[in-house]
């Protein structure tokens, strides 16, 4: 049995689709699971022993899509499971002639499926991990809220420890990884909130502020006591760094979901936008704290909101309390 899973969007989305891989292996004893993912996100699944092959979609243009259609066609897949809702992910298995094509039926491109599953993600009360597993209904699988699993090689772990030490930090002391940016995946807290967090935490802990060079304006964090800025890591290096930290602080981003999958304690900062809330996208670590601005209601139309930027209503003292509480309960490495 050969199955191809398609999730061609962002890092966090791909992380939360990982339980599908494990579920398929529990359904079929002899199964080969391949994954079509964006070239940007694909590395998060490296080293996963349950993934036979990762097919990286380089760009979302006609040439790259048709090249992927050809690759999937040659793969001889019995089943495709389209997890995201982009037309590309629906069209690839359809044009490739995959025999059984599963995906969410309530979409314009649902005609490309012959095993549609009807449910709505919009304003759902279910976590994204559960929503993804609903796609296994044709195989009689009952969803469960399980934490995704990510894998690192021993050398990646060792390199991460060396990186921390090269920045002058000590592995025996508490390390916080902070990720201020989101690349527009959610409404963001103002950068001055993260700056103030660094000022208050840097004197007590070792803080590593991470992001993308030229995108996340990380230069404002340089020079703060106890804070180091890293903006030149690839995703595997970032995963290694997170795995060796004691706490992750950030919004609803791919790195937050990576930390959650690695069971690192998480302080997650969410916007009140209904489809972007913690009930659907929240961390799955054993220990976490979630913070949102307190609002009576939110319709998700930020540009028309009378508050202009509700994320400025976040209370930094509450977040600091959550950080300290989680770190105080964190054992040694």
C-alpha positions, 0 to 999 in steps of 0.5 A: 500500500502506497499513500501520499499526503499533501500539505503544501503550506507552512511549517506549523501546518505540516507539523500538525499533519504529522499525526496522520502519518502515524495513524496510517501506519496504525491502520495498515501493517504494510504501508509506504507513506510519502509526503508532498510539502513546500520546499520551505517546510519539508525539512521538519519531517527529515529523520522521521522513520515513518516517512518513506520519501518527501517530495518538495514543491519548490514553487507554486507555479505551473512548471513546478506543479506539473513536475510534481504531477509527473513525480506523483504519477510515477510514484504509483500511489494507491491513495492520496490524502489532501490535507490543506485546501489549496487548489494545487494540493487538490489538482496534483493527485487528480492529474496524476491519476491516483486511484483513491483521492481523499480530502475535504469535500466542502471546497470548490475543488472537491470535484477532484476527489472520489472519497470526499470527507465533509466537515468545516474547519472554519470556527471549529471547536476542534484542534487542527490535529483532530481536524486533520485526522477527520480525513481518515474517516473513509478508513474507519479511523477515530481521531484523537488529540495526540502530540506530533513527533519530530526527529533530530539526528544525534549530530543535530542535537550536538551541534545545537548544544555547541551553538548555545555554548558558542554564544557564551551561554551555559547548558547548565542554566535556563535557556529561553528561545523567543520568536517575535515574528510570524510572517503574517501567519497571525496577528502579531504582538507589538515588537516592543512587547518582546523587547520589554520581555527580553529586558525583564528576562535577560537579567535572570535567564539566557534568552535567544531571540530567533527569526529571519534576517531582514524580515523580523527586525531582530537588530533592535534586540542586540545589546540587551543584557543576557540576550543573543540574536540569531537570524541565520539558521536553517530550519533543522538548526532551529529545531535543534536549538529549540530541542535544547531550550528550557522554554519557548516564547512566541506567537502562533508560528511554525517554531511554536508548533515545533517546540510543542511537538518536542514537548518543550514548555511553551508560552504562546501569545495568540490573537483573538481572531476566531479562526486563529485561536488556541482552541484550534492552534494551541500548543500540545506540550505537557506544560504551556501557558497561553495569553490573549488580549481580553476582548468581549468579541472579535470578528477578525476584521483587524483593519476595521477594528476600533481598537486598532491593535488589540494585541497592545492590550496584552499584559506583560506582567502576566506573561512574565509570571507564566514564563517564571512559573514554567521555568521554575517547574522545569527540571535539568537538561 
